[in-house]
């Protein structure tokens, strides 16, 4: 009954394997390998440097933003979990609190960009989650038709759209 999925995943794994082999053979090698193993301190230092560059703030300010964001998220998770909320919902609210604290620390242009991305993705997820019930309930699309639309037509649409850049 589900053998088509097996063929699809098999074809995808062969394709990814061929890409991996090509990358292994064709891509350039690093000139210098890391001589010493990475320590926790060096990894955290590299992360803070990258995070500070992303937010376009100083390394000290990004460390303060991360620490305060984690504290606010942890406290809000505990408080919400103790009160009336479910654990998953409390975690979602805690992550939103973390994002708010991080956005408050960023430069205005970066914060505005991140807010745009967050709201864009939230809208995308809401529409995506509403699509299947709408198609099944109001347009009376069967499971087989939905599978064809999502699988074959969606794949064809994404393949045709990519070279043209029609949607972005």
C-alpha positions in Angstrom: 0.0 0.0 0.0 2.8 2.4 0.9 5.4 1.1 -1.6 5.4 4.4 -3.6 6.8 6.2 -0.5 9.5 3.6 -0.3 10.5 4.2 -3.9 10.4 8.0 -3.4 12.6 7.9 -0.3 14.9 5.4 -2.0 15.3 7.7 -5.0 15.9 10.6 -2.6 18.6 8.7 -0.7 20.4 7.6 -3.9 20.3 11.3 -5.1 21.7 12.6 -1.8 24.3 9.8 -1.8 25.4 10.9 -5.3 25.5 14.5 -4.3 27.6 13.6 -1.2 30.0 11.6 -3.3 30.3 14.5 -5.8 30.9 17.0 -3.0 33.5 14.7 -1.4 35.4 14.4 -4.7 34.9 17.9 -6.3 34.8 20.4 -3.5 38.1 21.9 -2.3 39.7 20.7 0.9 40.5 23.0 3.9 44.1 24.2 3.8 44.6 23.8 7.5 43.0 21.4 9.8 42.3 22.3 13.4 45.3 21.3 15.4 43.8 21.2 18.8 40.4 19.8 19.8 37.7 22.3 20.4 37.0 23.1 24.0 33.7 24.3 25.5 35.2 27.7 26.0 36.3 28.1 22.4 33.0 26.8 21.1 31.1 29.3 23.3 33.5 32.1 22.3 33.0 31.4 18.6 29.2 31.2 19.1 29.1 34.5 20.9 31.2 36.1 18.2 28.9 34.8 15.5 25.8 35.8 17.4 27.1 39.3 18.1 27.9 39.7 14.4 24.3 38.5 13.5 22.7 41.0 15.9 25.3 43.7 15.0 26.1 44.4 18.6 29.1 43.9 20.8 30.1 40.5 22.1 29.5 41.6 25.7 26.0 42.8 24.8 25.2 39.6 22.9 26.3 37.6 26.0 24.1 39.7 28.2 21.2 39.3 25.7 21.5 35.5 25.6 21.8 35.2 29.4 18.9 37.5 30.2 16.8 35.9 27.4 17.4 32.4 28.8 16.6 33.6 32.4 13.4 35.3 31.2 12.4 32.2 29.2 13.1 29.8 32.0 11.2 31.9 34.6 8.2 32.4 32.2 8.1 28.7 31.5 8.1 27.8 35.2 5.5 30.4 36.0 3.2 29.5 33.1 3.6 25.8 33.7 2.7 26.1 37.3 -0.4 28.1 36.4 -3.1 27.1 34.0 -1.1 26.4 30.8 0.0 23.1 29.2 3.7 22.4 29.1 4.0 22.7 25.3 2.0 26.0 25.3 4.2 27.2 28.2 7.3 26.4 26.2 6.0 28.2 23.2 5.3 31.3 25.3 8.8 31.0 26.9 10.4 30.9 23.5 8.5 34.0 22.5 9.7 35.7 25.6 13.3 34.7 24.7 12.8 36.2 21.2 11.4 39.4 22.6 14.4 39.8 24.9 16.8 39.1 22.1 15.0 41.5 19.8 15.2 44.2 22.4 19.0 43.9 22.4 19.4 44.0 18.6 19.8 47.1 16.5 16.5 48.4 15.2 17.0 47.3 11.6 17.9 43.8 12.7 15.1 43.6 15.1 12.6 44.7 12.4 14.0 42.1 10.0 13.6 39.4 12.6 10.1 40.5 13.5 9.2 40.4 9.8 10.6 36.9 9.5 8.8 35.6 12.6 5.4 37.0 11.5 5.9 35.8 8.0 6.6 32.3 9.1 3.7 32.3 11.6 1.3 33.3 8.9 2.8 30.7 6.6 2.3 28.0 9.2 -1.3 29.0 10.0 -2.2 28.9 6.3 -0.4 25.6 5.9 -2.2 24.0 8.8 -5.6 25.3 7.6 -5.1 24.0 4.0 -5.8 20.3 4.5 -9.0 20.8 6.6 -10.3 23.3 4.1 -9.7 21.0 1.1 -11.2 18.0 2.8 -14.1 19.6 4.5 -15.3 22.2 2.0 -14.0 21.1 -1.3 -14.6 17.4 -0.5 -11.1 16.3 -1.6 -10.4 12.7 -0.8 -7.2 11.4 0.8 -6.0 10.0 -2.5 -6.6 13.3 -4.3 -4.9 15.2 -1.5 -1.9 12.9 -1.7 -1.6 13.5 -5.5 -2.0 17.3 -5.1 0.5 17.5 -2.3 3.0 15.1 -3.7 3.1 15.1 -7.5 1.6 18.5 -8.2 3.5 20.2 -5.4 6.8 18.6 -6.5 6.1 19.7 -10.1 5.2 23.2 -9.0 8.4 23.6 -7.0 10.6 22.3 -9.8 9.0 24.6 -12.3 9.1 27.6 -9.9 12.7 27.3 -8.8 14.5 28.3 -12.1 12.0 31.0 -12.9 12.1 32.5 -9.4 8.4 33.4 -9.7 7.7 33.1 -5.9 10.8 34.8 -4.5 
